[in-house]
Structure formats: C-alpha cells, structure tokens
Amino acid sequence: MTSFAKTSEWLKRWRAWLAGAVVLLLLILFFPFQSSIVPLWQVRVIDEAGSAVRGINVTEHWQHYLIESDGHEEMRQTDESGIVAFPARTVRAGLVTRWVDAVLNVVQQREKARFDPYASLVIWGSRDHETAVAVYTPATAPQDKVIIHRIR
C-alpha cells in the first residue's frame, strides 16, 4: 500500500470520526432536557382550629424564569378533607435555548433577571376566610399544610 493510499484511508476515518463527534455535540446542545419547576404539590387547607376548609379555591402559579417568558396557572378546589393536589410541573429545553434565554433575560431584565424556577399557591374565594399564599422553595419539599384565618 502506498503512502497516498494510507493517507487517504486515514483521512476517511478521521472525517467519519469528526462527523460522528459533530452529530453527538449537536444532539447534546439541542436535546430538550427536562427540568423540574415544582414537584407534586399536595396541600391541606385548615383554619386556626385545625378544621378542614372544604371547597375553597387554590390556584397554583409556576414558571421557570430561565426558560419561559410567561407563567402558568391552574385553579382547583379543596375536597371534603380540605386537600388539593397539583401534578409535578416540568419544562424541556436544550442547552442552546437555555444559554440564549439567559443572555436575553439579562439584556432585558438587567439586575432584575431571574434564572430559577418559581411556584406558589394562592388560597382564595371564601367570604369566611382570608386569602393566603404558600411559596415553593426549590430543592425543598413543598408546604403540605396551609392555615387560613377566619374573618367572621
């Protein structure tokens, strides 16, 4: 085999390896990895006496500030035991999307820019009870009980 043939064979292997590496890199950069915003959130709403508050509205708000420009919300009512549950909230985005969104976030929001997930519950809609809010702190378990105060 001539040195030209050896060089040609080596170049073919190198191009195949390089093409594979480029495809792998693109997959890693653009694959939509899943991120958790808030896990399953089940909460029991009670009054100061410890009695379940039935049929009160509970609205969950959530957003991943790095990836999403708009927030989401869903309203449910507590059951007979004062319990309401919301499913885990997740979002998917690739690394490139996350980097671009981070830069745009800083450019648009400057020092007010946020990059973290956010979730909260607002308990509302009862003539007999005050409105209450519970805020989820990432990397902790969501609050499992909210005490709301009676007005009357």
N, C-alpha and C positions, 0 to 999 in steps of 0.2 A: 504494500500500500504506500502510495506516495505521500509526501508531507502535505501536499494540497488536499488530498482525499481525507487525511487525518484532521486537518484544519476545518474542512467543510463539515465533517461529521461532528466535530466538537462544537462548531457554530450552530448546527441544527439542534443539538442537545441543549446548548445554552439558551437559545431562543425559546424552546419548549419550556424550560425551567422558568425563564423570565415571564413568559405568557401565563404560566400557572401561578406564579407569585403575584402578578398584577391582578389576575382574576380573584385570588384569595384576598388581597388587600381591598379591592373594590367591594367584595362581599362583606368584609369586616366594617368598612366605612359606611356602607349604605344599608346593612341589615337592620331592620327595625327592632331593636332590643326593647324589652318590656321593662317599665319602671312602675313601682308601686306609688300611688299617691296616698291612699289610706286603706288599711286592711278592713275586713268585715267589721262593721261597727254596729253592735247591738247595745242598746241603752235602755234602762228602765227609768221612767219618769215618775217621781214620787213627790208628795207635798211634805211640809215640815213634820207632819205627824207620822210619816212613813207609809201613807196610803197611796196606792197606785192611782195615777191620773190617767183615766181612760179617754180615748177619742180626741186627744189634743194633737194639733198639727206639729210635725217635726220636719224641718227642711234641712237636708244635707247640702252643703256647698263644698265644691272641691275644684282644684286647679293645680297643675304643675307649671309654675311660673317660667321655668326654663324652656319648656316645650310648647306650651299652649298660650295663646294670646287672650283667650276668653275662658271664663269659668263655667262651671256646670252646676245645676241644682236639681234635686228631686225631693218632692214632698210626700210624706206618708203620715198615717195617724197611728197612735199607740193602740194596742189591743186591750182586752179586758184586764190584763195584768200590768198595764202601763208600759209594755215593751214594744219597741220598734227596732227593726234591723235593716241595715243598708248593706248591699254587697261590697266586696272589695273593689276599689277603683284603681285602674291601671291606665297607662298610656304607653304607646310604642313610638319610637323614633330612632333613627340611625345616628351614628356619631357625627356625621357631617351636618345633619339637621340640627343636632344639639349645639355644635360649635357655631354655626351660622346664627341660630336663635340667640345664643349667649351674646354674641357680638352685637346683634341688633337690639337686644334688650339693654345692653349698656349704653349704646348710642342713643336710644330713645328715652330711657329712664334715668340715665346717669347714676347719681348716688342713690336713687330710689330703686334701682334694679334689684330684683329678687331672682333666685335660681332654685328655690326649694319647692317642695310640694306643700299644699295648704288644704286643710279641710276643717269644717266646723258644722255644728248643728245649731239650729235656732228652733227653740220650742216656743210656740205661739198659738194665738187664736182662741184663748179661753177668756170669758168675761170674769171668771173667778180666780184666775192665776196671772201672775206677772210673766212677761216674756223672759226667757233665759237663753244663754248661749254656752256651748261647750266647744272648745277649740282643741283639735288634734295636734299633738306634738310628734313630729316624725321620730322614728326609732323607739317609740314607747307604745304601750297598749292604749287603745282608745278608752276614754272615760266610759265606765259601764253603768253609771248612775248619775242622774241629774235631779237635784232637789229644786222645785219651784215653789215660790211663796204665794200663799193665798192673798187675794186683795180684800175679800169680804170676810 
